[in-house]
Amino acid sequence: MLILAGQGNPGPKYAGNRHNAGFLVLDRIHADHGFGPWRSKFESQISEGTINTADGRVKVLLVKPETFYNETGRALSKAVTFYKLDPEAVTVLHDEIDLAPGRTRVKRGGGHSGNNGVRSMIAHLGENVRRVRIGIGHPGDKSQVMPYVLSDFSKADRDWFEPLQKAISDALPYLAADDDERFQTEVMRLAPAPKHDPKQAKRDQS
């Protein structure tokens, strides 16, 4: 079983925020792959379904924590405990300011890089949770990071973000089969990232 979670804040006030990129991608996956209705459990909204891979069907639980972004790990730990899973069974999709808009990187292990939602996951589940980092770019000044991530995607953002949502959904069978490299390659093939500046390119290497 795979737990596929998003990071975000609950409620209509935050629904279109850049910080809710993980939730928005989960919504696309939910619609595309015929998952069951959302219901409340584990301090989250959850939905069950299956993904077809080359090796068979994989049971997947979609999780949108309602604990707010910075407490993502608390809700996910309840789901992991209930299903008696290892942290390696969890994949979290989240926005990443240190990647250029439209870039997607899969990461296992490592630190939180200042992301409080990831910090919470590490505190509750350890470093072995797999992360799908969705690049949203950096506002350019540290003081602007919070208002930037808590603002809605702009119209220009939607031009690359909506194709990226679909690409992640279409490539999901590779992620479910634990083929991270193929998943990442397929996402970038289906939704090439827009051109970005050289300074951002240096941050992409982190």
N, C-alpha and C positions, 0 to 999 in steps of 0.2 A: 504494500500500500504506500502511496505517495501523498503526503500532505503538501498542498500547494497553497501558500499563503501570500497575501499582499500586505504591504504596509500602507497605512493611511489613517485618516481621522474620520469618525462616523458623523453622519448627519448632512443635510443639504447645504449647510454653510460651507463645508469643505469639499463638496463632491467633485468640483472641477479643478481643484488645486493641483499644482505640480507635485506636491507632497503626496497626493493620492494616486500617483501613477500606477502603483502596484494594484490598488483596488480597481482602477479603470481597466487594466489589462485582464484581471480576473473576470470582470464583467463580460469582456469580449469572449474569453474562453468559455464561460458559463453559457453564453448564447450560442456559440458555434458548435459546441460538442454535446449538446443535449443533456446537460446536468439537471438534476432534480431541483425543486424549488428551494429557495433560501429559507433557513430556519435558525432559530436562536439556540446556541449551545456553546459551552466553553467560553463564555463572555465574548462571543463572536457570532457572526452570521456564517453558517456553513451550508455546503451543498455537496452532494455525493454524485459520482458518475464514474465512467470508465473511459480510458484512452486506448485505442488500438495501436499497437507497435508491431514491428516486424517479428517479434518473438511472442506475441499474444496480447491479451488485454490486461491493462494495469488499472487497479482500482485507485481512484483519486478522490481526495477530500479537499475541496476548496474552502479556505478559511479567510474571512475578513474580520480581524479582531476589532472589538468595540471598546477596547481599553485605551484608545487613543495611541497615536504613533509611538510615543516614547515608552509605552508599556507592552509592545508587541509580544515580547517573550513570555509574559505572564499568561496570556491567553493560549499561546501555542504550546506551552508546557502542559497545560491541562489536556489538550488534545493528544499530545504524545503519551502522557501517562495513561489516559483512558484506553488507547489502542495498544499500549505496551510496545511502543516503537522506539527505535534508536533515533537520536537527533539527525543522523544521516538520511533519514526518511523524509526530512523536512526541506522544502525549497521555498525561499522567500523572494518575492519580486519587490524591488524598491527603487525609488528615484535616487540618482547619483549625481551630485553637482560637480564631481571631479571627472566626469566624462562629458564629452561634447554632446549636444542635442542629437538624439537618434542613435548614438552608439550603444551597443549592448555587450556586456561582458559577464561571463559566468565565473564565479569565484567560490572556492572552497577553502575554509580556514582563514587565518589572518585576523587582524584587528578590526576595530569598528570605524576607524578613520573619522571620528567625530560624529558619526551618525548615531543618534541616541536610540533609535529603534533597533539598529543592529547591536548596539551596546546592551540593550535589554535582552535580545536573543542570546547573546554570548553569556550573559549572567545567568539565564535560566536553563539554557540548553548546551552551552559550550561552543567551541569554535567550528565544529564540524558541520554546521548547517550550510547547505548550498544556497548561494545567493545569485539571483539574476539582477544585475545592476543596470538600470535603465537611465542612460545619460540624459540630463535635462540642461546641462551647461551651468556655468557659474555667473552670477550677476556682476562680478568684477571687483567687488569690495566686500570684505567680510561682514561689515555692518549691515549690508543689504541682503544677506543670505536668508534670514528668517522671513522678511516680507516677500522675498522672491518666491520661496518654496510654498508660502501660504497664499500666493496669488494664483488665479486660474491660468491655465494654458491660454496663450494668446491665439489669435486666428492664424498667425504665421506658424506657431508651434503645432497647431492641429494638422497643418499640411504634412508634417513628418510623423507626428505622434499617432495619428489614426492608422496610416499604413504599418507603423511599427506594432501597434496592437494586433492587427491582423496577422502580421508575420510571426509574432511570438505564438499566437494561437495555432497557426498552420504548422509551425515547426515543433509543436508540443510533443508529438510522438517520440522525437529524438530525446527530449529531456526526460520523458517518462521511462525511456530505455537506458537512461544513464549515459547517453552519448553526448556529453557536454560540448565537445568540439564541433560535432556535426550540427547540433542545435544552434550554436552561435554562428557558424558559417551560413546555415540556411536562413537564419533571421536577417543577417546582413545582405544576403543575396536577394531576398524578397523585398527588403526595405532598406536600400542603401542610405546611410546617414548623409545629411546635407553637408556641404563643404563648411569647414570651420577654420578659425585662425590658428597660426602657429603656436601661440601661447597655450591655447586649449589643447593642442596636439601633445604638448609636453605633459600636461596633466593626465592625458589618456593613458600614458604609459604606467601610471601608478596603480 
